[in-house]
Amino acid sequence: MTLDLLPFGQGARIVAVDWAALVQEEARRLRALGLEEGAKVSVAHRGVLGGRDPIAITVGRMVVAVRRAHAAAMQVEAL
């Protein structure tokens, strides 16, 4: 399953990221925020307009807002 499809509040671990699907600068920013393979994450909030963008992701003690397209590039496994 991809991170954008993860149910609200469900814990998961990122198992793979399609870095080639992301712009290099955006990929670097996501890595700096800790969104890479092995990170434990959960969905804290989803946007309410149109495409439900952005998605607020909890990573450790941080909450990070990412675009739905970025979350779709991340494969996760439920914990």
N, C-alpha and C positions, 0 to 999 in steps of 0.2 A: 504494500500500500504506500502511497505517497503522502508526504506531510500535509498537503492541502486537503486530503480526505480524512485525516485523523479526527475522530470524534472529540468534541469539546471535553476537556478534563482528562482524557485518556493519556497515560504515560507511554512513552515510546523511546526507542533508541534509533538514531540515524545509522543505517547500515551501508548506504551508498549514496553518493551525490554525483549527478551528471554535470560535472564542472564544464564540459564542452558546451552545454546548453545555456550557460550563463556568460555574460560579458565579463572579461577578465577582471576589470576593476570591481564589479559587483561581487564576483567570486572571492576576491581578496578581502572585501569588507565582511562578507559572511563568515569567512574563516577567522578573521580577527574577532568577531563576536562569539566565536565558539560553535558555530553551526557547521560541523564537519562530522565525518564518520566517528561513531562511538559516543557522541553527545547524547545525553538524556534530555528529552524535550516533552512538552505538552502544549496543547492549544489553550491559551488563556482567554482569547476573545477573537471574534471575526467581525469585519466591517459589516455595516447594515445596508449599504447602497449597492445596487447593480450586481457586480461580480463578487461581492462580499470581500472586497479588498480594503485595507490590508488585513493580514492575519497576525495577531499578537501571539508570539511563541515564548514560553518560559524555558530558559536555558540556565540551569543552576538556579541562582538567586536573581537573575536578570529577566526582564521581559523585553523582547525585541520584536519590532514590527517588520514584517517582510511582505513582499508582494506575493500574490497567489502563484504567479509564474515561477518564482524562486522556490517556494515550498513544493511545487509540483516536480521540481528537479531532484528532490530528496526522497529516497526510499527509506521507510521506517519499519520497525517491527514493534508490535505492542508489547508492553511489559506487564 
